[in-house]
Amino acid sequence: MRKWIAVCFVLVLASSTAAFGDDAAAVKKSIQAGFKASMAALGKKDIKGFLAFYTDDYEGTQQGMKVNKAALEQVMKGYSASTKEIHSASYEVANLKVTGNKATGSPVMKLDETIIDVQGMMGGAKGQEHRMKLEQHYTTAFAKSGGAWKVSKQDVGETKMWIDGKLFNPMAQSPGQKK
C-alpha cells in the first residue's frame, strides 16, 4: 500500500511540476510572436527592436563565421539599408524541445521582400530594385529572458534565395563581374 501511495505522490508531483513550466505550444507561440515583432521592427529600420528577439549573450554562425549580438547588429544595419519593403515573413519551428527556461528547435524562416542591389551583384545595375525570396533553415537554442523566449544560439543551415523569381547563389560570381 505504501508503495502505491509513493508512486501516486511522485506522479502528482511530476504532473504539477510540468504544469508550472511552459509547454511546447505556448513556447512556440511566444517564439513566433517575438519573431513577428522583430520583423516589424526591421521593417521600420529599428535594429535595436529587431535585436530584442536575441539574448544579450547570443552567439551563432553565418557563412561559416562566428557572430555575437554586436556582430549581428552590424550585419543587420547593412541589410536594413538595402531593404525597401518586407512583404511577408514566417518562422516555423519544428522539433521544439522545452526544458525549463531553455528550448531547442529547427526553425525555417521564409522571407519575401523588395531589396535594392547596392553593389550591382544580383544580375542588374547597381541601385536596381529586386524581389527577393529567402528560405533559411536553422539549428537554434532559445532561452526565456525577461519573460520572453529569445534566440540564444543559432547556426544557419541550408539557404535558398530567389531573385526576381530565379534561384540565386549569392556566393557565385554575378554575370557583370570580371574574373
N, C-alpha and C positions, 0 to 999 in steps of 0.2 A: 504494500500500500504506500509506504513512504517513497519508494522508487517512482511510482506513478505521480505522486504529488510533486516530487522533484522535477520530473520530466515536464509536467504541466507548467510549473513555475518557470522553467527555462524557456519553454515555448512562448509563454505570455511575455516574459522579459524580452525575448528576441523580437517578437512582433511589435511590442511597444517601442523598442529602440528604433526599429525600422520606420515606425510612424513619425518619429521626430526628424529623420533625415529627409532630404529631398529625393523624390522618386525620379526615375529617368524621364518620364513625360514632362514633369514640371521643370526639370533641368534643361531639357531640350527647348521647351517653350521660352525659358529665360535666355538661353543662348541665342535663339533666333531673334528675340526682342532686342538683345544687345547688338547683334549684327545689323538689324534694321536701323537702329538708332545711329550706329557708326556710319552706315552708308548715307543716311540722311545728312549727317554732319559733313561727310565728304562731298556730297552734292552741293553743299553751301561753302565749300572750301575751308571748312573748320577742321583742321588737322588735329587739334587737341581733343575735340569732340569725337573724332574718328578713333583716336588712340585710347579713349575711355574703355573700349572693348578689350584692351590688353592690360595685363597686370604690369606693375612697375618693374618687376624683375623678369619680364618677358624675354625669351630667347627663342631663336628659330634659325632655319636655314632657307636661303633663297638662292637659286642658281649655284648651289654648292658652297655658298659663303654663309658664315655665321652672322646673325644680326641680333641686336638687342633693341630695346624700345627706342633709344636715341637714334640708332641707325634706321629703324623703321620710319621714324618721323622724317628723316631726311629723304628717304625714298618716296614717301607719300607726298611730300612737298613738291617734288619734281613731277610725280604722277598727277597730282591735283592741278598743276599748272597747265598740263596738256589735256585735261578732261573738260569737254564743253558741256556735256549733259549725260547723266546716268538715266537710262530708260527703264531698266529693271535690274534687280539683284536678288539672288536667293542663296541660302546657306543651309543645306540639308545635312544633318549629322546622322550617320549610320553607326552601328556598333557602339552606341553610347553605354559606357560602364561607369557607374557612380559609386564612389566610396567616400562617405562623409562629405568633406568640402573639396574633394578632388574628383575629377572625371576624365575619361579619355574617350576619344571617338575618331571617326573617319569622315570629316566633312567634305562636301563637294560644293564649291562656290561657282555660281553661274552669274555672269555679268554681261549686260548689253548696254553699250554707251557710244556716244559720239566723241571722238578724240581729235586733237589737232596734231598732225605729224610735225613736231618741232624740228626734226633733223632730216626730213625727207628720206626716211628709210623704209617706208611702208608701200613702196610701189608708186609713189606720186611725188609731186613737188613739195618742197619744204613749206610748211604752213597749211597744207591741204587738210581738209576735214575727211575723216573716215568713220565708218560704222564698225565698231569692234565688238566682237562677242568673245568671251573668255570662259573657259571651264577649267578650274583648278581643283585637284584632289590633294587633301592634306592628311597628315597624321598629327593629331592635336591633343594636348593636355589642357584641361580647363581647371580653374580654381575659383572658389567662391570668395569674393573680396568685396568688402563694403556692402554686403547684401546682394551682390550681382555676380553672375557667372561670367568669367572673362577668360580669354586665351592666355595661358601662361607659357606654353611651348608649342611651336608649330613648325613642322617640316613640310615643305612644298613637294608634292609628288608629281604625278602626270599633269601636264598642262597642255591644253589645246586652245588655239587662238584663230579666229577668223577675222579677216579684214575685208570689208565690203563683200561679204559672203564667200570669200575664198579662204581655205585653210592657209595659215601663215606660220612660218617658222621664224621667230624673232632672232634666232641665233644664226640663221643663214644670211648670206650677203644679199642685199637688195639689188634688183636689176640695174639701178642707176649708179651703184658704187663701182669704183675701179678696183682691180685686183692689185 
